[in-house]
């Protein structure tokens, strides 16, 4: 039953191989990020088949799902953990990203009870204002980790592009490396992992400008979608037809392009804006904002315009299309990373693995 999300693991594997080869050429460790597909096992296996041996996710539930389905890999919890999930984190996760000393203390207590050494990567905020100790105060805070006997400081990392939209650059990567060098000098040992990269940082690899010393990337969007939202581009050479959404037409009528009556706010508190184009042929699709982000829908028929969505309906303009759509026909879309993230978690969208 529609709507259907068609998932193409072989196409994702193609992207994963290209990205892994790029990372290997610069001695960059690669963690494949599985969160945008909720750790779908077929997609995860495609990553493994491409040679990726480390998997990262923001949800402990997804990591448990992968392990219980026989996935053999290094597992990294990318979202800094909640206190309520720390027992599961220590049990199931190889490396956990942290940003609070109190959290490290709690992890240490649980790891001691389980007779385990827990690897951590301490996150540093170099400007994006999401997670991490502010870079100017970072060395002093991170060094306090050493007092916890069941904790191993695997490395440090940073995140860029996800909250403040700050682009990874030579300058902010060098800030992370300066912190690394200071910590290594005081500890008199090398840190294993300097995690400076997500998909937004790929241009530094592509342009051969990534500072030496950054040795770990966490990549999901570039592998699964073939896109880079932060830099507003497709990844050169990668496929973008890896996941396709198909939705069915439930109404097909010619209607005005501007509503009749006083315009207030829609169901989500937004005030829509309309351009008067006269009467248009419009279709209503049986999918809405409970399942998708309409601004992230990219029709395969490029003469279709996505107009707006309510919670359960999406309205598209078919006037300029060369196809003779009928009631009951379906329309297919590529999706942005954010749209896919929403679609994959909707129980109302059927997921079909395509060979």
N, C-alpha and C positions, 0 to 999 in steps of 0.2 A: 504494500500500500504506500502511496506517496504521502509526503515527500520522501525522497531517497537520497542518501549521500553515497555516491559511488567512490570507493577508495581503490587506488591503483598502486599496490605495494611495489611492483616492478619498476614503475616510474620513480617512486620514492627511492628505491635502491639505486637507480641511475644517478639521482642527485647526490645521494649519500656517498657514492664512490668518488664522484668528482670533488666533493668537498673534502673528503678524507685525503685524497691525493694532494690537494692544495695544502692541507695542514701538514701532511707527512713531509712535503718538500721543504718546509721551514722548521721541522722538528717540533711541531705543535701537537700536544696531546689533545684529542678530540673526545668530548662527551656529547653524544646524541641526545637531544632533549625531546621527551615524549609527551609533554603535557598537552600540546594542542590537539592530539588525537586520543587523549585520556588513556595513554599507554595501550592502544589497540595492539594486540599480540601479533597480528599479521604485519603491521607496520614496524613493530619492534624487531621482528625476525628479518625484515628487509634491511634494517640498519645493521644487524649482526652479520647478515650475508654480505654486506658491503665492507665488512672488516672492522666495524666499530665495536669496541669491547667495553666501553664505559657509557652508562645511560644515566641521564639526570631527569628528575621530575620535581615539581613543586608540591606535590601531594603524596603524603606517605601511603595513602590508600592505593595509588597507582604503582608504587614500588612494591608493595605487598602483593598486588595483583600480578605483577610480572614475575616475582619470585615464585609464587604459588602455581604459576603456569610454566614453570621449568626454565625460565630465562636465566642463563648463566652469564653474568656480567658484573662489572663494578657498578655499584649504585650510589648516586649522589643525590642528597636532598638539597635542592637549590633554594627553596624558600626558607628563610630563617624560621626555626621551629617554634611551635607553641609549647608551653609547659605541659599541657594536657596530652601531648603526643610523644613525649620524650622516651617513655618506655619502649614504644614501638620503633622509634628512631634508632635507639641503641641496639635493638634486636635485629633490625632489618637493613640498616643503612651502613655503607662502608665509609662514606665521607659526608659530613653535614656542614653546611655553611652557617656561620653564626655571626652575631654582631653585638652580643651583650655578655658581659662577664658573669652575670648572675645565671644566665642560661648555661654557660660553660660549667659553672659550679654544680648546677642541677644534673647536667649530663655526666659529670665526673662521679657524682654520688651513685647514679644508676649503673654506670659502667663498672664501678668498683663492686657493686652487688652482683653483677653478672660476670665478674672476673674477666673484663674486656678492656682493651685500650681503644678508645674512640678517636678516629681521625677527624679533625676539624679544619676548615678553611675560614679564616677570620676576614670578614668583608670590610672594605674601606670605601668610604664615600669620597670620591675625588671631584664631585661637583653636580651629580644628577639629582641629589636630594632624595634618593630612595634609601635602601638599607646600607648600613655600614657606619663604623666610627669615622667621624670627620677627620680627614687626612692630616690636619695640623696637630691633632691629639692622638694619632693612631699608634705610634710606636710604644708609648708609655702604657696604653691600655692593653695592647696585644701581648706585650712581654709578661703581663701578669698571668697569662695562661700557664706559664711554666710551673706555677705552684700546684697545679692539679696533676696528680700522679697517673691518673687513668685517662688523660687527654694527651694526644699527640698533635702538635701544630704542624699540619701537613703543608700549609701555605697560606697565602693571602689572595684576595680577589677583589674585583670591583664590578659594578654594574652600571652601564650607561645606556641612555636612549629610551628607557622604559617609563620613566616618570617625568623628568624635566626635559627629555628630548635632547639632552646633551650628547653630541656626537663624539665617539672615540677619536682620539687624536694622538699624535706623537707626544704632545705636551702632557695630557693627562695620563698616558701610559707611563711616561717617565716619572711622574709623581709616584705612581705605584712602585716603580723600580727603585726609586730613592728610598722608599719605606722598606722595601725588601732588603736592600743593601745594608741599611742601618740595623735592622733586626738580625740579619745573618752575622754581622760583625759582633754584635753583643752576645748572641747565642753561640757563636763559633761553630756554626753548621749551616749547611745550605737548606733552604726551603725547597720542598719537592715541587710545589705547584704554585705558579703565579698566574692566576686565572683572570685575564684581562679582556676576554673576548666573548661577545655574543654576535648574532648575525650583523648587528650594526657596525661591528669592528672589521668585518671582512674586507672593506676597501683597503685597510692598512696592509692586509696580506696580499691582496691583488696588486697593489701599487708598490709592494716591497718596501714599505716604510714602517712596518711594525718594529719597534725597538727590540733589540736582542735582549732576552731575559724573560719576556712574556712567553710562557710555554704551554698555556692551556686555553682552549676555547670551548664554550658551551653553545651548541648550535641546534636549533630546532626549525625555525621558520625557513631558513635557507635550504634545509634538507627537505622538509615536508611540503612546503608551499613553493619553493623556488623563488621566494621574494625577500625583500629587505624593506620593511615598512618605514623604519626610521630614516633611511636614505631615499625613500620613495622610488624604488626601482625593482626590476627583476634581476635576479642573479645571472650574470652572463653565462650562457651555456647550459643552464639548468632548466628543467621543465616546470611549467606552472599548471599543467593539466593533471595533477596528481590526485586531486579530489574534486569531484563534480557534483553539484547539488541539482536535483531535478524536482520541480514542483509543478502541480497540476492546475490548469485553468478551471475555475468554478463559476466565473461569470465573464461574459465577453460582450461588451456593449459600447456604442458610441455615446459619449457624454461630453459636456462642456469641460474646459480645462480650468475653469475657476468656479468654486462653490457659489451657491446662491444663498445669501443671507449674511448676517454678521458673523465674522470669524473670531472665535475664541481660541482656547487652547485644546490640543488633542489629548488623548488618553494618557500621554506621558508628560503632560505639562508643557509641551512645546507649542509655539504659535507658528503654524506652517505658512509659507509664502508661495503664492501661485503666480504664474505668468499666463496671460491670456493668449492662447494659441488657437482659439476657436474650438470647434468640436473635434474630439480625438477618439480613436479606437482604443479602448482600455480593457485590460484583462485583470481580473482579481485572481491571485494565486492563493492556494490553501497552505499558507505558511506566514508567520508573522514574527514580531519582535521577541516572542517567547523562544523562538528557534534561531533567529538570524539577526544580524545588524544590516538593515537595508542599504546603508551607504557602502557596505563591503561586498555587495553582490555585483558581479561582473558578467553580464549576459554573454553567452557564446555567440548569439545573434547580436552583433554589435550595433544594429539599428533599433534595438529595443532600449527604451529608457525606463529605469527604475524610478518611480515617483515617490512613493511613501509607504510606510507600513503602520498598521495598528498591531495589537498583540497577536492577532490570529490571521490577518490578511495582508497581502502585499499587492500593491497596485502598480502595474507597468503599462507604459504607452507603446502600443504596437503599430501606430499609424505609419511609420516610415519603414517598417519591416517588409521585405520581399516575400516572406513566407505567409501562406494563407492559414493562419492558426484558427482552430475550431474549439468549441467548448469540449473539455475533456482531454485536449492535447496537453503536453508538458513543455516546459521551458527549462533550459539548462543554464547553469551559472558556474563560473569559477568564483572563488571567494577570497577575500583578504584574510590575513592571519586572524584578526579579531573576530571576523564573521565566522570562520571555521571553529574557533575556540568556543563560540556560543552554540553552533550547530551540533558539534560532536557531543555536547552534554545534554542535548534535548532528547528526552525519551520519545518524543513525537516524530522524530526523524529516523527512518529506518537506515541502518548502515549495511552496505553490501560490498563485499570484497570482490574486486574484479581481477581476473587473471590477465 
